[in-house]
Amino acid sequence: MAGQKFRTAAFAIAAALMAAGCGGGGDSSSTLSGAGSTNTVPTAPTIGAGTAGNGSASITFTAPTSNGGTTITGYTASCTAGTTATAAGTASPIVVSGLTNGTTYSCSVTATNSVGVSPASGAVSVTPTAGGTTGGSVSTASILCPYSQSTPNITLTSGVTATSTSSWTCSTTVRSMTANGVPNHQIGTFPNSGNPNTPTVQSNVTFAATLTPVLGSSNNTSRSLGYALNGVKFDPATAGSCPATATRASDCSAIGQGAYQLEALQAFFDFGVDSNNAHVQPGGVYHYHGMPEGILTAAGVSSSAPKMQLIGWAPDGFPIYARYGYSVATSASSALKVIKGSYVLDTVADSGRPLATNVPLGVFPTDWNYVAGSGDLDDCNGRFGVTPEFPAGIYHYYATDTYPYLTRCFKGVF
């Protein structure tokens, strides 16, 4: 997404691999400089599932039990069938591309730190196929399809109520939705001091996604959006911005041309979001910027009654869950926990940015950086794992209470 910054260790990993492959002059032994150093290479990662794709394999794993005393900078997945194909990444899953459909590969994962490369994990067998899908399912069509809801007496603005409607159907290849854009829960007061727009019934809200989602080899950062089951869109970005010279909120605009895009969920500039982390666009479109609390409440999900709740679908066809997930991604018998994103707030403002003493850190997307392992999810706020609807496992996204709140890139092909 525009303005988003991903700082990963991928460049460092690539540089290290290049140096090794080209006979770079460094010593590749596991000894660190400095007397008495006891750092070692990491222990082996634990292999998870291997999921076939079209000429590719998605390999899941969990981090080593020991990082060797120093930060793990990345992982390498290797798939071998006579020849070996590899792919580097900073979190599970890693997608290895360039494989031959119909050939069975033995795939494993290693971890890298500043000392060197770990032993390989155990191996998992994967046979790529042109019809391969993520999660071991031929299709997601059996999940909430068809699905429809009609919820009356939703207050849109003072004295105006409407019925929320949404309907999902499936063909042999596509999941489709039609809705009127009214949520299935009560909303905040609109217009308000931070949002001048009045929510209205929309005449024809539509959405479509494949029933056979497949992980791609790189992130898709298109402006495509996912939708909740109630027919309301997930739209985390804003049109608001601040100039580099901003010293106060009044220097910024909800619809502006400043150099620094604003986040919706922050305390510096008021976008008028309600308790559902949502507000209204010009044209009356109500939409979510973060955790859709009303959806969870309507589904009976709470801190005293946690549940891994499927709340919608992404444009690549993968499901979206909210707040809770299994503490061990691949084990449905593990305890539920609050899932956290893996972005860390800057401690020092970027050069050229408005002074942090005037505009606090966290106001702009560029104040946040992806750090693998700092949370539970990858850079697109997703992971591979089992879910109540997909006990064999599937890649899925999360709405989280921590940044980035909703996915801002997609792992699937579309």
C-alpha positions in Angstrom: 0.0 0.0 0.0 1.1 3.6 -0.6 3.5 4.8 2.1 3.9 1.5 3.7 7.4 0.5 4.6 8.6 -3.0 5.0 12.0 -3.3 6.7 13.0 -6.9 6.7 16.3 -8.7 6.8 15.8 -10.0 3.2 18.6 -7.7 1.7 21.0 -8.9 4.4 20.2 -12.5 3.7 20.6 -12.0 0.0 24.0 -10.3 0.5 25.2 -13.1 2.7 24.1 -15.8 0.2 25.8 -13.9 -2.6 29.0 -13.6 -0.7 29.0 -17.3 0.0 28.1 -18.3 -3.5 30.7 -16.0 -5.2 33.6 -17.0 -2.9 33.4 -13.8 -0.9 36.4 -13.3 1.3 34.7 -13.7 4.7 35.2 -16.7 7.0 32.0 -18.7 7.2 32.9 -20.4 10.5 30.6 -20.0 13.5 33.1 -18.0 15.6 32.2 -14.4 16.4 34.7 -11.6 16.9 35.3 -10.8 20.6 36.8 -12.8 23.3 34.7 -15.3 25.1 31.8 -15.3 22.6 29.5 -18.2 23.0 27.0 -17.5 20.2 26.3 -20.4 17.9 24.2 -21.0 14.8 20.5 -21.6 15.6 19.0 -25.0 16.2 17.0 -26.4 13.4 13.5 -25.0 12.7 10.6 -27.4 13.1 9.0 -28.3 9.8 5.2 -27.8 9.4 3.0 -28.5 6.3 4.0 -28.4 2.7 1.2 -27.2 0.4 1.3 -27.7 -3.3 0.7 -24.8 -5.7 1.1 -24.4 -9.4 4.8 -24.9 -9.9 5.4 -24.0 -6.3 5.3 -25.2 -2.7 4.3 -23.3 0.4 6.4 -24.5 3.3 5.4 -23.7 6.9 7.6 -24.0 9.9 8.1 -22.8 13.5 11.2 -21.0 14.8 14.1 -22.9 16.3 14.0 -23.5 20.0 17.3 -21.6 20.3 18.5 -18.7 18.2 22.1 -19.4 19.1 22.3 -16.3 21.3 21.8 -13.8 18.5 18.9 -12.6 16.4 17.7 -14.9 13.6 17.9 -12.8 10.4 16.0 -15.0 8.0 15.1 -18.5 6.8 15.7 -20.5 3.6 13.3 -23.1 2.3 14.9 -25.7 0.0 13.0 -28.2 -2.2 14.9 -31.0 -3.8 14.1 -33.5 -6.5 17.4 -34.1 -8.4 17.9 -30.3 -8.4 17.2 -27.9 -5.6 15.1 -24.8 -5.6 15.3 -22.3 -2.7 13.5 -19.2 -1.5 14.4 -16.9 1.4 12.0 -15.3 3.8 11.7 -13.9 7.3 8.6 -15.7 8.5 6.5 -18.8 7.8 5.3 -19.7 5.2 7.9 -19.5 2.5 6.9 -20.1 -1.0 9.4 -21.9 -3.2 8.7 -21.3 -6.9 10.2 -22.7 -10.1 9.2 -26.3 -9.4 7.9 -28.9 -11.9 4.3 -29.9 -11.6 3.8 -33.6 -10.9 7.3 -34.0 -9.4 7.6 -34.9 -5.7 10.0 -32.7 -3.8 11.6 -33.1 -0.4 11.4 -29.7 1.3 13.2 -28.4 4.5 14.0 -25.1 6.1 17.2 -23.6 7.7 17.6 -20.5 9.9 20.3 -18.0 9.6 21.8 -15.7 12.3 25.0 -13.6 12.3 27.1 -16.7 13.1 25.8 -18.9 10.3 23.2 -21.3 9.0 21.4 -23.8 11.2 21.0 -27.6 10.6 18.1 -28.3 8.3 14.7 -29.1 9.7 13.0 -32.3 9.0 11.6 -32.8 5.5 8.1 -32.6 4.1 7.1 -34.0 0.7 5.2 -31.8 -1.8 4.0 -32.5 -5.3 3.2 -29.3 -7.2 0.2 -29.4 -9.5 -1.5 -26.9 -11.8 -4.6 -27.4 -9.8 -3.0 -27.1 -6.4 -4.6 -25.0 -3.7 -3.6 -23.8 -0.3 -4.9 -25.6 2.8 -5.3 -29.0 1.3 -8.8 -28.3 -0.1 -9.9 -28.4 -3.7 -12.2 -25.5 -3.0 -13.4 -23.2 -0.1 -16.9 -23.4 -1.5 -18.1 -25.7 1.4 -17.4 -22.9 3.9 -20.2 -20.3 4.4 -21.5 -20.7 0.8 -24.3 -20.0 0.4 -24.5 -17.5 3.2 -26.9 -14.6 3.8 -28.0 -12.3 6.6 -30.7 -9.7 7.1 -30.5 -7.6 10.3 -33.2 -4.9 10.8 -33.3 -1.7 12.6 -29.7 -0.5 12.2 -29.5 3.2 12.9 -27.6 5.1 10.2 -28.1 8.6 11.5 -30.6 10.4 13.7 -34.1 9.2 12.8 -33.0 6.9 10.0 -32.8 3.1 10.2 -32.2 0.4 7.6 -31.9 -3.3 7.3 -28.5 -4.8 6.7 -28.5 -7.4 3.9 -25.7 -9.4 2.4 -25.8 -12.6 0.3 -22.9 -14.8 -0.7 -23.1 -17.5 -3.4 -20.7 -19.8 -5.2 -20.3 -20.9 -8.7 -17.9 -23.7 -9.5 -15.0 -21.3 -9.4 -16.0 -18.0 -7.8 -17.4 -16.8 -4.5 -19.6 -13.7 -5.1 -21.3 -11.2 -2.8 -24.0 -8.7 -3.1 -24.9 -6.4 -0.3 -26.3 -2.9 0.6 -23.3 -1.8 2.7 -25.2 -1.5 5.9 -23.4 -3.4 8.8 -25.2 -6.0 10.9 -24.6 -4.1 14.1 -25.2 -0.6 15.5 -22.7 2.1 14.6 -21.5 5.4 16.0 -23.0 8.8 15.5 -22.5 10.2 12.0 -21.9 12.9 11.0 -19.6 13.9 13.8 -16.8 16.4 14.5 -14.2 14.3 12.8 -16.3 12.9 10.0 -18.9 15.0 8.1 -20.4 12.1 6.1 -23.8 10.4 6.6 -23.9 6.6 6.1 -26.5 5.6 3.5 -27.9 2.4 2.0 -25.7 1.5 -1.0 -27.5 0.3 -4.1 -25.2 -2.4 -5.3 -22.1 -3.5 -3.3 -20.4 -6.5 -5.0 -17.4 -8.6 -4.5 -15.9 -11.7 -6.1 -12.9 -14.0 -5.3 -11.7 -17.4 -6.4 -12.8 -20.5 -4.6 -9.3 -22.0 -5.0 -6.8 -19.6 -3.5 -3.1 -20.2 -4.2 -0.1 -18.5 -2.6 2.0 -16.4 -5.0 5.7 -15.9 -5.0 5.5 -12.3 -3.9 3.2 -9.9 -2.1 0.3 -8.3 -4.1 0.0 -4.7 -3.0 -2.9 -3.8 -5.3 -5.7 -1.5 -3.9 -8.1 -4.4 -3.9 -10.1 -4.8 -0.7 -11.6 -7.6 1.3 -15.2 -7.7 2.6 -16.8 -8.8 5.8 -19.6 -11.3 5.7 -22.0 -8.5 6.5 -21.1 -6.7 3.2 -19.0 -3.9 4.6 -15.5 -3.5 3.2 -12.1 -3.6 5.0 -10.3 -0.4 3.9 -7.4 0.4 6.2 -5.8 3.2 4.2 -6.9 6.9 4.3 -6.8 9.8 1.9 -5.6 12.0 4.7 -2.1 13.5 4.8 0.2 16.0 6.4 2.9 18.1 4.8 6.5 17.7 6.0 6.2 21.1 7.7 3.2 20.1 9.9 3.4 21.1 13.5 -0.2 20.5 14.5 -3.3 18.6 13.4 -4.8 21.6 11.7 -1.9 21.6 9.2 -3.2 18.2 8.0 -6.2 17.3 6.0 -8.6 14.3 5.7 -8.4 14.6 2.0 -5.0 16.2 1.2 -1.9 16.2 -1.0 0.7 16.2 1.8 3.8 14.0 1.7 2.8 11.9 4.7 -0.3 9.7 4.6 -2.2 9.6 7.8 -3.3 6.5 9.7 -7.0 6.3 10.6 -6.4 4.8 14.1 -4.3 7.3 16.0 -5.0 10.1 18.4 -3.4 13.0 16.6 -5.8 13.7 13.8 -9.5 12.9 14.3 -11.1 10.9 11.5 -14.3 10.4 13.5 -14.0 6.6 13.8 -16.6 4.8 16.0 -16.2 1.9 18.4 -16.1 -0.5 15.5 -12.9 1.3 14.2 -15.0 2.4 11.2 -16.3 5.6 9.7 -18.0 6.9 6.6 -16.5 7.9 3.2 -18.0 10.6 1.0 -20.9 8.9 -0.7 -22.1 7.4 2.5 -20.0 4.2 2.5 -19.4 2.8 6.0 -16.1 0.9 6.2 -13.7 -0.7 8.6 -10.2 0.6 9.4 -9.5 -1.9 12.1 -11.1 -4.5 14.4 -14.8 -4.7 13.6 -16.0 -5.0 17.2 -19.7 -5.1 16.3 -19.2 -8.2 14.2 -17.5 -10.0 17.1 -20.2 -8.9 19.5 -22.9 -10.1 17.2 -21.2 -13.5 16.9 -20.9 -13.8 20.7 -17.1 -13.4 20.8 -15.6 -11.7 23.8 -12.7 -12.0 26.2 -14.7 -14.3 28.4 -15.9 -16.3 25.3 -13.0 -16.2 22.9 -13.5 -17.8 19.5 -11.5 -18.0 16.2 -14.1 -16.1 14.2 -14.2 -16.1 10.4 -15.4 -12.5 9.5 -14.8 -12.2 5.8 -12.8 -13.0 2.7 -9.8 -11.3 1.1 -9.7 -10.6 -2.7 -7.3 -13.5 -3.2 -9.9 -15.9 -1.8 -8.3 -16.6 1.5 -10.4 -16.2 4.7 -10.1 -13.4 7.2 -10.3 -14.0 11.0 -10.5 -11.6 13.9 -8.5 -11.2 17.1 -8.2 -14.8 18.3 -6.2 -17.7 16.9 -4.5 -20.9 18.1 -1.4 -20.4 20.1 0.3 -23.0 17.9 -0.7 -22.2 14.4 -0.8 -25.9 13.3 -2.6 -27.3 16.3 -6.3 -26.9 16.9 -5.8 -28.4 20.4 -3.6 -25.5 21.4 -5.1 -22.7 23.5 -6.7 -19.7 21.8 -4.8 -16.4 22.2 -5.0 -12.8 21.0 -3.1 -12.7 17.8 -0.6 -9.8 17.3 0.8 -8.2 14.2 4.5 -8.1 13.7 5.1 -4.4 13.2 7.2 -2.3 15.5 7.0 1.4 16.0 10.0 3.6 15.2 11.9 5.0 18.1 13.4 7.8 16.0 11.6 9.8 13.4 12.6 9.3 9.7 14.5 12.1 8.2 12.2 14.7 6.6 9.2 13.7 8.6 7.4 16.2 10.8 9.1 16.5 14.1 7.9 13.7 16.5 7.6 16.3 19.2 4.8 17.9 17.1 3.4 14.9 15.3 3.8 11.8 17.4 5.3 8.5 16.1 2.5 6.2 14.9 0.5 8.8 13.0 1.9 7.7 9.6 2.2 4.2 8.1 5.9 4.9 7.6 6.4 5.1 11.4 5.9 1.3 11.5 8.3 -1.4 10.4 7.8 -5.1 9.9 10.0 -7.2 12.2 9.7 -11.0 11.7 9.0 -12.8 15.0 8.0 -9.7 16.9 4.4 -10.9 16.7 2.5 -13.9 15.3 1.9 -12.9 11.7 3.8 -12.2 8.4 4.1 -8.8 6.7 0.6 -9.1 5.3 -1.0 -9.8 8.7 -1.5 -13.5 7.9 -0.1 -16.9 8.5 -0.6 -20.6 7.5 -2.4 -22.7 10.1 -5.4 -24.7 11.0 -8.8 -23.0 11.6 -12.2 -24.3 12.7 -13.4 -24.2 9.1 -10.1 -25.5 7.6 -8.8 -28.3 10.0 -6.2 -29.3 7.4 -4.8 -25.8 7.4 -5.0 -22.8 5.1 -3.3 -19.5 4.7 -5.5 -16.9 6.4 -5.4 -13.2 7.4 -6.3 -11.5 10.7 -7.9 -8.3 11.9 -5.7 -7.4 14.9 -5.7 -5.0 17.8 -2.1 -4.1 16.9 -0.7 -2.5 13.7 -1.4 -2.9 10.8 -4.9 -3.8 12.1 -6.0 -5.1 8.7 -4.1 -6.6 5.9 -2.5 -4.1 3.5 -1.0 -6.6 1.1 -2.0 -10.0 -0.1 -0.1 -13.3 -0.4 -2.4 -15.0 -2.9 -2.6 -14.8 -6.7 -5.4 -12.7 -8.2 
